[in-house]
Amino acid sequence: MKSPYPLEDICRVRRFRVDRAEREVTQKRRLLQQAQALCEARKREVREYHDWRLAEERREYEKVMGQQITMADLNRMRARIADLRTQEMSLEDLVTQAENGIAEAQKVLDDALREHIEKSRALEKLLVHRESWMKEWQAEQEQIQDKEMEEFARGRRESENGESTGAEDNEMEPYL
């Protein structure tokens, strides 16, 4: 049986919106987790590269220690070391971008959570109204049934009273 509540269709629409908002929150949480995982991977990459770069610089210096090298060779070594450091800074920039990605994903998640809360509140208000309306409607239905029962009982009493009175009148007619 279809609910007698006149705003039931609106309830369904609001439930749909809440469900959609929940799915959106779930998706945004996944995106945040992915951004966090990417950031951790980038940080790990920087740490590993930093350790490797320091070892590589030591190897470069150890190669030339105690040896006479030309100024051109020294400049080439310095350029390689500078390239290694530049590469590390590029990796650190990727970490910064990943951290910005986390901040953006968190902002998007917060927006989705606010939207979900708003949709849930709107639905809850309507459900509270429906509950109140249904109680009133049920009370009205009970009153209608009570009146119908009273009318039925009164009609029955009147018909019982009317039949006996009618029978007495019929019995008395021959005597008149």
C-alpha positions as CSV (number, residue, x, y, z in Angstrom):
1,M,0.0,0.0,0.0
2,K,1.3,3.4,-0.9
3,S,2.0,5.7,2.0
4,P,-0.7,8.3,2.5
5,Y,2.0,10.9,3.3
6,P,1.8,13.6,0.6
7,L,5.5,14.3,0.6
8,E,6.7,10.7,0.3
9,D,8.1,11.4,-3.2
10,I,10.2,14.2,-1.8
11,C,11.4,11.8,0.9
12,R,12.5,9.4,-1.8
13,V,14.3,12.2,-3.7
14,R,16.1,13.3,-0.5
15,R,17.1,9.7,0.4
16,F,18.5,9.4,-3.1
17,R,20.5,12.6,-2.6
18,V,21.8,11.4,0.8
19,D,22.9,8.1,-0.8
20,R,24.6,10.0,-3.7
21,A,26.4,12.2,-1.2
22,E,27.5,9.1,0.8
23,R,29.0,7.6,-2.4
24,E,30.7,11.0,-3.1
25,V,32.2,11.0,0.4
26,T,33.5,7.5,-0.1
27,Q,35.0,8.4,-3.5
28,K,36.7,11.5,-2.0
29,R,38.1,9.5,0.9
30,R,39.6,7.1,-1.7
31,L,41.1,10.0,-3.6
32,L,42.6,11.4,-0.3
33,Q,44.1,8.0,0.5
34,Q,45.6,7.8,-3.0
35,A,47.1,11.3,-2.6
36,Q,48.5,10.4,0.8
37,A,50.0,7.2,-0.6
38,L,51.5,9.1,-3.5
39,C,53.0,11.7,-1.1
40,E,54.5,8.9,1.0
41,A,56.0,7.3,-2.1
42,R,57.5,10.6,-3.2
43,K,59.0,11.2,0.3
44,R,60.4,7.7,0.3
45,E,61.8,8.4,-3.2
46,V,63.5,11.6,-2.0
47,R,65.0,9.9,1.1
48,E,66.3,7.0,-1.1
49,Y,67.6,9.4,-3.7
50,H,69.2,11.7,-1.0
51,D,71.0,8.7,0.5
52,W,72.2,7.6,-2.9
53,R,73.2,11.1,-3.9
54,L,75.4,11.5,-0.8
55,A,77.0,8.1,-1.4
56,E,77.5,9.1,-5.1
57,E,79.2,12.4,-4.1
58,R,81.5,10.5,-1.7
59,R,82.5,8.2,-4.5
60,E,83.2,11.1,-6.8
61,Y,85.3,12.8,-4.2
62,E,87.1,9.5,-3.3
63,K,88.0,9.1,-7.0
64,V,89.9,12.4,-7.1
65,M,91.3,12.4,-3.6
66,G,95.0,12.2,-3.6
67,Q,95.2,12.6,-7.4
68,Q,96.1,15.5,-9.5
69,I,93.2,16.4,-11.8
70,T,92.8,19.1,-14.3
71,M,90.5,22.0,-13.7
72,A,88.2,20.8,-16.5
73,D,87.8,17.4,-14.7
74,L,87.1,19.2,-11.4
75,N,84.5,21.3,-13.1
76,R,82.9,18.3,-14.7
77,M,82.8,16.6,-11.3
78,R,81.2,19.7,-9.7
79,A,78.7,19.8,-12.6
80,R,77.7,16.1,-12.0
81,I,77.3,16.8,-8.3
82,A,75.2,19.9,-9.1
83,D,73.1,17.9,-11.4
84,L,72.5,15.3,-8.7
85,R,71.5,18.0,-6.2
86,T,69.2,19.6,-8.9
87,Q,67.6,16.2,-9.4
88,E,67.0,15.9,-5.7
89,M,65.4,19.4,-5.6
90,S,63.1,18.3,-8.5
91,L,62.1,15.3,-6.4
92,E,61.4,17.5,-3.4
93,D,59.2,19.7,-5.7
94,L,57.2,16.5,-6.5
95,V,56.8,16.0,-2.7
96,T,55.5,19.6,-2.4
97,Q,53.1,19.0,-5.2
98,A,52.0,15.7,-3.6
99,E,51.4,17.5,-0.3
100,N,49.4,20.2,-2.1
101,G,47.4,17.3,-3.7
102,I,46.7,16.0,-0.2
103,A,45.5,19.5,0.9
104,E,43.3,19.8,-2.1
105,A,41.9,16.2,-1.7
106,Q,41.2,17.0,2.0
107,K,39.4,20.2,1.0
108,V,37.3,18.3,-1.5
109,L,36.5,15.6,1.1
110,D,35.5,18.3,3.6
111,D,33.2,19.8,1.0
112,A,31.7,16.4,0.3
113,L,31.2,15.8,4.0
114,R,29.5,19.1,4.5
115,E,27.2,18.3,1.5
116,H,26.4,14.9,3.0
117,I,25.6,16.5,6.4
118,E,23.4,19.1,4.7
119,K,21.5,16.4,2.7
120,S,21.2,14.2,5.8
121,R,19.7,17.0,7.8
122,A,17.2,17.9,5.1
123,L,16.1,14.3,5.0
124,E,16.0,14.0,8.8
125,K,13.8,17.1,9.0
126,L,11.4,15.7,6.5
127,L,11.3,12.3,8.2
128,V,10.5,14.0,11.5
129,H,7.7,15.9,9.8
130,R,6.5,12.6,8.2
131,E,6.5,10.9,11.6
132,S,4.4,13.7,13.1
133,W,2.1,13.8,10.1
134,M,1.6,10.1,10.2
135,K,0.7,10.2,13.9
136,E,-1.9,12.9,13.2
137,W,-3.2,11.0,10.2
138,Q,-3.5,7.8,12.2
139,A,-5.3,9.7,15.0
140,E,-7.7,11.1,12.4
141,Q,-8.3,7.7,11.0
142,E,-9.1,6.3,14.4
143,Q,-11.5,9.1,15.0
144,I,-13.2,8.4,11.7
145,Q,-13.5,4.7,12.6
146,D,-14.8,5.6,16.0
147,K,-17.5,7.8,14.5
148,E,-18.4,5.2,12.0
149,M,-18.7,2.6,14.8
150,E,-20.8,5.0,16.9
151,E,-23.1,5.7,13.9
152,F,-23.4,2.1,13.2
153,A,-24.2,1.3,16.8
154,R,-26.7,4.2,17.0
155,G,-28.3,3.1,13.7
156,R,-28.6,-0.4,15.0
157,R,-30.1,0.8,18.3
158,E,-32.5,3.0,16.4
159,S,-33.5,0.2,14.0
160,E,-34.0,-2.2,16.9
161,N,-36.0,0.5,18.7
162,G,-37.8,1.4,15.5
163,E,-38.7,-2.3,14.7
164,S,-40.1,-3.0,18.1
165,T,-42.1,0.2,18.1
166,G,-43.3,-0.6,14.6
167,A,-44.3,-4.1,15.6
168,E,-46.3,-2.8,18.6
169,D,-48.0,-0.3,16.3
170,N,-48.9,-3.1,13.9
171,E,-50.3,-5.2,16.7
172,M,-52.4,-2.3,18.0
173,E,-54.0,-1.5,14.6
174,P,-56.5,-4.2,14.7
175,Y,-57.8,-3.0,18.0
176,L,-58.5,0.5,16.8
